[in-house]
Amino acid sequence: HDGMTAGGWPAAKLTEVITNARTAVADADYTALASDRTIAYSAIAAARIVTLPAASAYPTGTALTILDESGSCSAADTITISRAGSDTIDGAVSAVIAMAYGYLALQSNGAGKWTIVDQATSNLPPVGIGTPADPNNPLSVFGASALFNSAGDFNFTINKAAASDTASTIYEDGFSGRAQVGLCGDDDFHFKVSPDGSTWHDALGIANSSGVVTANFGLSASGVTINNVLSGNSPGALAALYVSQQTNTTPSLLIDAYSGSPSLGPSAANFIFRSARNTAASPSAVQSGDTIGLFGARAYGATGFSIANKAILKFIAAENWTDTAQGENVVFSVTTPGTTSLVQRMEIFGTGQIAFQGAQADQSKAAQIPTTGFSITIGNTSTTLLLTPSGTLASGTITMPAAPIDGQIVRVLSSQTVTALTVSPNSGQSISGAPSTIGPAAPFAMIYDLAGATWHRMG
């Protein structure tokens, strides 16, 4: 019965019956028909495209399945399902099967949209969460955050095929790279940044063989702690750079420099102070008396470290600085035993003068107890020779240092008289004004002129 004639029973028309139409395709592109229900690839040797019929022409609620029954589909030899006209497939223009024996099942809404209702669950094609899938990225996610959770350990692994490849995470601004962290072209760990996504600065590198951190463009910080012993001092609390160690066998700071001409100054290992008034953004000239740089020392007392330096080597401006007047003095200050007050003891002026604010002690003094006929050569490192014979001596000889420097001074004093004294130059030297006797009231001093290789008497 046709279901229309009175007295009959309901029955579907032939045009309303959904038939199962299976189309086999052997390694070729294919344009699907509205009557297709299964499109099966029996062979694939290259990437192939299946073009869908218009969504409006396909029965709604009816699945169209496209599959690889050859087992030859792969990431290289894919099956791309392409839309007709302006239709969409899960909001995108296409979908991809990229695995052996993979498949996709789609349904049409009858009005321009196809929806994937089933697909292979391993080796999936690109997936979009909150955004259309991107064929260039296996996973695309759009949202405010993502959560990875575990009841125990959890690891996120990024692997690369070879040492020269890259395994990294990239941070972008408007899809333009600004930072990259990971194994970038080798097996060391890199922190890279970019101002424009094109020029990259390899700011930090950590060597995998040693753990050594290299800052290729320097470090700038308000407070840094370098610490191999527990300490309650937080970075910046005491100094911009704080170093702490539990050892007395290695230095806290070691500076190496390598150059073909270390005598040039800045190319040798060095420590430089720079000072200015005002601010870093708007510096101004230092003024007379300003401290330009300072080395200080302090230590632990009965209950804590001293809060001020107790010995200093200070560099101070000797005048108001300009680009052509930059006088500088060096000051040494120490703390007198039994007190806590810092006292200046010596100042070296830029004019070449030296001022002492304390007694001077000649620790190079050499004391001798000669007898008649003595012969003494003054050492290269002695400034004062003190003779203390038991009584008057008839004769004796004093020979000057063998390797003096220009301007070196030698003083000779005696507690007793040496009646016949001979003062002789050393090899290659001469002497001018040498005394012939010495006594308690008649000491003498000599100064050496390197250019003339001559000792001259001073008094």
C-alpha positions in Angstrom: 0.0 0.0 0.0 1.2 3.4 -0.8 0.1 4.8 2.6 -2.1 7.5 0.9 -5.3 5.6 -0.2 -8.0 5.6 2.4 -8.3 2.4 4.3 -4.6 1.6 3.9 -1.8 1.7 6.5 1.1 4.1 6.8 4.2 3.3 4.8 7.3 5.3 3.7 7.6 6.4 0.2 10.6 5.1 -1.7 12.1 8.6 -1.8 12.0 8.7 2.0 13.9 5.5 2.5 17.6 5.9 3.5 19.7 3.4 1.6 23.2 2.3 2.6 25.4 3.4 -0.4 29.1 2.4 -0.1 31.6 3.9 -2.5 35.1 2.5 -2.9 37.9 4.9 -4.0 41.3 3.7 -5.1 44.0 6.4 -4.6 42.1 9.3 -6.2 40.4 12.5 -5.2 36.6 12.1 -4.9 33.6 14.4 -4.9 30.9 12.9 -2.6 27.3 12.5 -3.7 24.2 13.1 -1.7 23.5 9.4 -2.0 26.9 8.3 -0.5 26.8 6.9 3.1 30.3 5.4 3.2 33.4 6.4 1.2 36.1 3.8 1.7 39.7 4.2 0.4 41.0 0.9 -0.8 44.4 2.3 -1.7 46.4 5.5 -1.0 49.8 6.5 -2.4 49.5 10.3 -2.1 47.5 12.9 -0.2 43.9 12.8 -1.4 40.9 15.1 -1.1 37.2 14.2 -0.6 34.9 17.1 -1.4 31.6 17.0 0.5 28.2 17.7 -1.2 26.5 20.8 -0.1 25.2 20.4 3.4 21.8 21.6 2.2 21.6 18.7 -0.3 22.4 15.9 2.2 19.8 14.2 4.3 19.8 15.7 7.8 20.5 13.3 10.6 22.2 10.9 8.2 25.9 10.1 8.8 28.5 10.2 6.0 31.6 8.1 6.9 34.9 8.5 5.2 37.5 5.9 6.1 40.9 4.4 5.1 40.5 0.7 4.8 43.9 0.3 3.0 46.0 1.1 6.1 48.1 3.4 4.0 46.9 6.8 5.2 49.6 8.7 7.2 50.7 12.2 8.2 52.2 12.6 4.7 49.5 10.7 2.7 46.4 12.2 4.3 42.7 12.3 3.4 41.4 15.8 3.5 37.7 16.3 3.8 36.9 19.6 2.1 33.7 21.7 2.3 31.5 22.6 -0.6 31.1 26.4 -1.2 30.9 28.3 2.1 29.9 25.3 4.3 31.8 24.7 7.5 33.1 21.5 9.1 33.1 21.9 12.9 33.5 25.6 12.1 36.5 25.1 9.8 36.9 24.8 6.1 38.2 21.2 6.2 39.0 18.2 8.4 41.9 15.7 8.0 42.4 11.9 8.4 46.1 11.4 9.0 46.4 7.8 10.4 46.2 4.3 9.1 42.6 3.0 9.2 41.4 6.3 10.4 37.9 7.5 9.8 35.5 10.5 10.2 31.7 10.4 10.5 29.8 13.6 9.7 26.2 14.8 9.8 24.7 17.7 8.0 22.2 20.2 9.5 20.8 20.8 6.1 21.8 24.4 6.1 25.5 25.0 5.6 27.1 23.1 8.5 28.7 19.7 8.9 29.5 18.3 12.3 32.0 15.6 13.1 30.1 13.0 15.2 32.7 10.3 15.4 36.3 9.7 14.5 39.4 7.5 15.2 40.5 8.0 18.8 44.3 7.7 18.3 46.7 9.7 16.0 43.9 12.3 15.8 44.1 15.1 13.2 44.5 18.6 14.5 42.1 19.4 17.3 40.7 22.8 18.3 39.4 23.4 21.8 37.4 26.6 21.9 38.7 27.5 18.5 38.8 26.0 15.0 41.4 23.3 14.5 44.6 24.5 12.8 46.2 22.1 10.3 49.7 23.4 11.3 49.2 22.7 15.0 48.0 19.3 16.3 46.3 21.0 19.2 44.8 24.6 19.3 43.3 25.9 22.5 41.4 29.2 23.1 40.5 30.2 26.7 41.6 31.9 29.8 43.5 29.0 31.4 44.2 25.3 31.2 44.5 22.8 34.0 46.6 19.7 34.2 46.0 17.7 37.4 47.2 14.6 39.0 46.8 12.7 42.3 50.6 12.1 42.3 53.5 13.0 40.1 52.9 14.8 36.8 55.4 15.5 34.0 55.0 17.5 30.8 57.5 16.3 28.2 58.7 18.0 25.1 61.0 15.7 23.0 63.1 16.4 19.9 64.7 14.1 17.4 68.3 15.4 17.4 70.6 17.7 19.4 70.6 20.3 16.6 66.7 20.4 16.7 64.7 22.6 19.0 62.4 21.6 21.9 61.0 24.8 23.5 58.0 26.8 24.6 57.4 30.2 22.8 55.5 33.2 24.3 53.9 35.6 21.8 52.3 39.0 21.7 49.8 39.3 18.9 51.2 36.1 17.4 54.7 37.7 17.3 57.4 35.9 19.4 58.7 37.7 22.5 60.3 34.9 24.6 61.5 31.3 24.0 62.6 28.8 26.7 64.1 25.4 26.1 66.6 23.5 24.1 67.2 25.8 21.2 69.4 24.3 18.5 71.5 22.3 21.0 71.2 20.5 24.3 71.9 23.5 26.6 69.0 25.3 28.2 68.3 28.7 26.8 66.2 31.8 27.8 65.8 33.9 24.7 63.8 37.2 24.2 62.9 39.3 21.2 61.6 42.8 20.7 59.9 42.1 17.4 59.7 38.3 16.8 62.5 38.5 14.3 65.7 39.6 16.3 66.4 37.2 19.2 68.7 37.7 22.2 70.0 34.6 23.8 70.0 36.2 27.3 70.8 33.2 29.5 72.3 29.8 28.8 72.7 26.9 31.2 75.4 24.4 30.1 74.1 20.8 30.4 77.6 19.5 31.0 78.4 21.7 34.0 75.3 23.6 35.1 77.2 26.9 34.6 74.9 29.8 33.9 76.0 32.3 31.3 74.4 35.8 31.0 75.3 36.9 27.5 74.1 40.4 27.9 74.8 41.1 31.6 72.6 41.1 34.7 70.6 43.9 36.2 69.0 43.4 39.6 67.9 45.4 42.7 69.2 42.6 44.9 71.0 39.3 44.4 72.2 36.7 46.9 75.0 34.3 46.0 74.9 31.9 48.9 76.3 28.5 49.8 75.7 28.8 53.5 72.3 29.4 55.2 71.7 33.0 55.9 68.8 35.2 57.1 69.8 38.0 54.8 67.3 38.4 51.9 68.5 39.8 48.5 68.9 43.6 48.7 68.7 43.7 52.5 72.4 44.4 52.9 73.7 45.0 49.4 72.7 44.8 45.8 75.0 41.8 45.5 75.4 39.6 48.6 77.9 36.7 48.6 78.1 34.3 51.5 80.2 31.2 51.8 81.3 28.7 54.5 85.0 28.4 53.6 88.3 30.2 54.0 90.1 28.3 51.2 88.5 29.9 48.1 88.0 33.5 47.3 84.5 35.1 47.4 85.2 36.9 44.2 87.6 35.9 41.4 87.9 38.0 38.2 89.7 36.6 35.1 90.7 38.6 32.0 92.3 37.4 28.9 94.0 39.8 26.5 97.0 40.1 24.2 97.9 43.4 25.8 96.9 43.4 29.5 99.1 46.5 30.1 96.5 48.6 28.2 94.5 48.8 31.5 90.8 48.1 30.8 91.7 44.9 29.0 93.3 43.5 32.2 91.3 42.2 35.1 90.0 45.2 36.9 87.4 46.6 39.3 85.9 50.0 38.4 83.8 52.4 40.4 81.6 55.0 38.6 79.7 57.7 40.5 77.5 60.7 39.7 75.2 63.0 41.5 71.4 63.2 40.8 69.8 60.1 39.1 70.6 57.4 36.6 68.2 59.1 34.2 69.8 62.5 34.7 73.3 62.3 36.2 75.3 65.3 37.1 79.0 66.0 38.0 80.5 64.9 41.3 81.7 67.7 43.5 84.8 68.2 45.6 84.8 65.8 48.5 82.3 63.4 47.0 83.1 59.7 47.5 83.6 58.1 44.1 84.3 54.5 45.3 85.0 52.7 48.5 86.3 49.4 49.7 85.2 48.8 53.3 85.7 46.1 55.9 83.5 45.2 58.9 83.3 42.1 61.1 81.4 40.3 63.9 81.6 41.6 67.4 80.0 40.0 70.5 76.4 40.0 69.3 76.4 40.9 65.7 78.2 42.4 62.7 79.2 46.0 62.9 76.8 48.3 61.0 79.6 50.5 59.7 83.0 50.0 58.0 86.0 49.9 60.4 88.6 50.1 57.7 88.2 51.7 54.3 90.1 52.5 51.1 88.2 55.4 49.7 88.4 57.4 46.4 87.2 61.0 46.7 86.8 63.9 44.2 89.6 66.4 44.7 87.6 69.1 42.9 84.3 69.8 41.2 84.5 67.6 38.2 84.2 68.7 34.6 85.1 66.9 31.3 88.6 68.4 31.6 89.1 68.6 35.4 88.9 65.3 37.2 91.2 65.4 40.2 90.9 62.4 42.6 92.5 61.5 45.9 92.9 58.2 47.7 92.2 58.0 51.5 93.0 55.2 53.9 91.1 55.1 57.2 91.2 52.6 60.1 89.8 52.1 63.6 92.0 52.6 66.6 92.1 49.5 68.9 89.7 49.7 71.8 87.4 52.1 70.0 84.7 52.0 67.2 85.6 55.3 65.6 87.0 55.4 62.0 90.1 57.6 61.7 91.8 58.8 58.5 95.5 57.9 58.6 96.8 58.6 55.1 95.8 60.5 52.0 97.4 60.3 48.6 96.7 63.5 46.7 96.3 63.8 42.9 99.1 66.3 43.0 101.5 63.5 44.1 101.7 64.5 47.7 101.1 62.1 50.6 99.8 63.1 54.0 100.2 60.8 57.0 98.0 61.3 60.1 100.0 59.0 62.3 103.5 57.8 63.2 105.5 56.1 60.5 107.3 52.9 61.2 110.1 51.6 59.0 109.6 47.8 59.1 112.4 47.4 56.5 115.0 48.4 59.2 118.1 46.1 59.3 120.1 46.1 62.6 123.7 44.9 62.8 126.3 44.7 65.6 129.5 45.1 63.6 133.1 44.7 64.7 136.3 46.5 63.4 136.9 45.8 59.8 133.2 44.9 59.1 131.8 44.7 55.6 128.0 45.0 55.2 125.9 45.1 52.0 122.5 46.8 52.4 119.7 44.7 51.2 117.5 45.8 48.2 114.4 46.0 50.5 116.0 47.9 53.4 115.5 51.6 53.9 117.4 51.9 57.2 120.6 50.3 58.3 121.2 50.6 62.1 124.7 49.8 63.4 125.0 49.2 67.2 128.7 48.2 67.8 129.9 47.8 71.4 132.3 50.6 71.1 134.3 52.8 68.7 135.4 51.0 65.6 138.6 51.8 63.7 137.2 50.9 60.2 134.4 49.3 58.2 132.8 49.1 54.8 129.2 49.6 53.7 128.1 48.6 50.2 124.9 50.0 48.6 122.0 47.8 47.5 122.7 45.8 44.3 119.3 46.4 42.6 117.8 49.7 43.7 114.9 51.4 42.0 114.8 55.0 40.8 114.6 57.4 43.8 115.3 54.6 46.4 116.5 56.1 49.7 118.9 54.5 52.1 119.6 55.8 55.7 122.5 54.6 57.8 122.8 55.3 61.6 125.3 54.2 64.2 125.3 54.3 68.0 129.1 54.4 68.0 131.8 56.1 65.9 133.4 54.3 63.0 136.6 56.3 62.5 137.4 55.2 58.9 134.3 54.3 57.0 134.2 53.3 53.4 130.9 53.6 51.5 131.0 51.7 48.2 128.6 51.6 45.3 127.6 48.1 44.1 128.5 46.7 40.7 127.7 49.1 37.8 127.0 52.0 40.1 128.9 55.1 41.3 128.5 57.2 44.4 128.7 61.0 45.0 129.5 62.6 48.4 130.2 59.4 50.3 131.0 60.0 54.0 134.3 58.8 55.5 133.1 58.4 59.0 129.9 57.9 61.0 128.8 58.3 64.5 125.8 59.0 66.8 125.7 62.7 65.7 126.7 62.0 62.1 124.2 59.7 60.3 123.9 59.9 56.5 121.3 59.2 53.8 121.7 58.4 50.0 119.2 58.6 47.2 119.6 56.6 43.9 119.3 58.2 40.4 118.6 55.3 38.0 119.4 57.4 34.9 122.9 58.1 36.1 123.3 54.8 38.1 124.6 57.0 40.9 123.9 57.3 44.6 123.8 60.9 45.8 124.2 61.9 49.5 121.2 63.6 51.1 122.7 64.5 54.5 
